[in-house]
């Protein structure tokens, strides 16, 4: 796969602007996690309250992904993306001008930022529909690699806050959001509709929820994306609490550990195109489980950071592999399935964030929460073992890509 193939096979300006749109959206989606070390003392939050604050955008984004996927089917993907971005910018502008003085206000902002996380339901189907089945892994991986925005967040947000105060970060975020909005509005194009595509009714969505394979895809993505985004939002607090790092240093460690997961998504999609999505998922879930176990028991900053670096990379590659398989199984319903599966991922991220908080509050450390998520990776491996034969002999047998 090279750049010339991407240019010839689809619409690369849409792919590029979808990546940028998702990048800046992901950046603001995880903003409360990057600023938690500064917001928590200002609002006097408990351990469980601070993890509730940083996990709220994740949970809101999970369910708003379904809402956006429904709207995409009604008014078009591009129009949906533009409206969602305007709402997010309005919410940040209000927070910048009025500030946050209570947990409830922080949770309200978190809900609005959830709409930025829901941009997943826009960026992936908009770019994916322009490309053939055998390129879905790498294309959706590239579009989804916009989650590198969380790295920018952890690097810049604490530094901006150190100079102008943490509330100024909300105003600063409006600059890249506005630039991305203009470029997306000008250069992205509404994708062609799949053969046989029909506007969905609510009953059609409920029917998809009854599909057994839809449950499996949601389960796998709950663990893979949940692992990536849950760690991304919790890293800054974890490294500050566990190793007494300053906010800027904790942000650097968070960015270091998260970067590989963001960059790993297109790599995981490309490897799934080459090796098959099921085999790739098996490898990546195994690596994630082992790395999370090492991180749970390590008291050394660099050993722990290295283990989380590996785990984050494995989760990112899992994300790419899941979305290499999804359009092979649900080509005609990829928009709504992106919303449903993305919702599962958001719920997983919320669950991991809350596991961190509950573990710290009730045991005094994070070990139990980390081990529980490692155990979920083992459950994912068992799930793959349960479905791989059926998938390969049914819809996988006629797919235009390796399964």
Buried (B, 14 or more C-beta within 10 A) or exposed (E): BEEEEBEEBBBBBBBBBBBBBBBBBBBBBBBBBBBBBBBBEBBEBEBBBBBBBBBBBBBBBBBBBBBBBBBBBEEBBBBBBBBBBEEBBEBBBBBBEEEBEEBEBBBBBBBBBBBBBBBBBBBBBBBBBBBEBBBBBBBBBBBBBBBBBBBBBBBBBBBBBEEEEBBEBBBBBBEBBEEBBEBBBEBBEEBEEBEEBEEBEEEEBEEBEEBEBBBBBBBBBBBBBBBBBBBBBBBBBBBBBBBEBEBBBBBBBBBBBBBBBBBBBBBBBBBBBBBBBBBBBBBBBBBBBBBBBBBBEBEEBEEBBBBBBBBBBBBBBBBBBBBBBBBBBBBBBBBBBBBBBBBBBBBBBBBBBBBBBBBBEEEEEBBBBBBBBBEBBBEBBEBBEEBBEEBBEEBBEEBEBBB
